[in-house]
């Protein structure tokens, strides 16, 4: 069969007829399916529709528990149902699902009074990426201490595969931290922009708030800038940037695995 | 003997191999991460553990750390859920590659997949969907199983499905379909007795008739699980393969019949939602182990002679 014929056959297959209604409740029960003794199968087919939709909503619940805690279960499941139907997964690895969900939340009509919710979702998505990222050693402080003082500015770091940075115009880190666990959620007075650092130097995913200038500094380093270049860019952004504290913080958080000296 | 010797060689990458742990006559359970600490507290179990392959297809992190620990002390069964063997389109080569890599990494004692499909075009539906049983579907299912077994260079077990609908254009029974697959591909079978009970109830035939027509000699693993009850359009009972509770009494009864007929086949209790405390799931496996041990006691003399 030519590729074109394979494609024709696939489109006319039982699977095509069966699949169409699984994420589209307006589709009728597909032709050719039946219950015992040839009887109809509306509720029977609906078991499959329900399995598909509910299991994918559950997958989003598992990835975005803080978002669900903020919105409440009913709100979240209704929002997730729209997303599942519009954007079902394309990979059998469900921990890869939901990458478009933060942007979907930002465009969702009923979530407009929570403009920070998409960023909270981005932190949760980054949390799961860090969880499944390749393992790697965190850069030991001793390795940095061995670099001669006159070469410090030439250091280039290699990021740990789990490292992620999420920048928000809202206090998304505080909202995430308050809602991710079972602890009490209190009202938040802050309206400050917050940057999140997500790392997993060993087995525990860690989410922390980055001090001013750090997101720019670390993003530059992750992209291969030298320490001197990254520090300069961060200082251009804010005079509050504290280089010494930032270096200590990034070693302690396990953001990088190795370093080498640029030219 | 040669195969056993080779198994103990060091790996090319220098990592130590996992022990080759036999699981003949053992009962096991799904391995759920929420049970990990309780399992460690209990110490090594007599039984085996089964995991869904897709949950361990990430690069690193806690899932692999815990599975390595479990695998170092127990036989492992690797159960694929998403290969979509029963769908008309070609298998996802990338997914098959990931599956092979996982087999190489964990050296499972059993490898299984489903007679079902879950992906169509580019959409993954996250459910085990049914197919008609015809010459045409038989051809591609067999070629998909050939492809998986060629890639793995080992036999897989194919699991009978639970279904809620049948297809008007089916030309053969599920048991004839499965029997022909076994003959053509050389695969073996994972008999899910809860699925037999669910499908029999949903399609109006006796579960014992299905088992009488099933190629029981090819069964290398048994699944047991709980199901739920709903009703269809006419108010008839519709059984749902929910894996959310204990194994039903009727399924235990069928299990005893199969074990009496086939001997002590490795048996797994599945529990995938509303997951209970470890001791509850463990007790289900212990109940299966009692039935297996009774059967082994009857056949032990024959095995010693053999």
Interface residues (C-beta under 8 A of the other chain):
Chain A: X9 X10 X13 X14 X15 X16 X18 X19 X22 X23 X32 X33 X34 X35 X36 X37 X38 X39 X40 X41 X42 X43 X44 X45 X47 X48 X51 X52 X55 X56 X59 X88 X89 X90 X91 X92 X93 X94 X95 X130 X131 X132 X133 X134 X135 X136 X161 X162 X200 X203
Chain B: X54 X57 X58 X59 X60 X61 X62 X63 X64 X65 X81 X82 X84 X87 X88 X89 X92 X95 X117 X118 X119 X120 X121 X122 X123 X124 X125 X126 X127 X129 X130 X131 X132 X137 X164 X165 X166 X167 X168 X169 X202 X203 X204 X230 X231 X232 X233 X234 X236 X238 X240
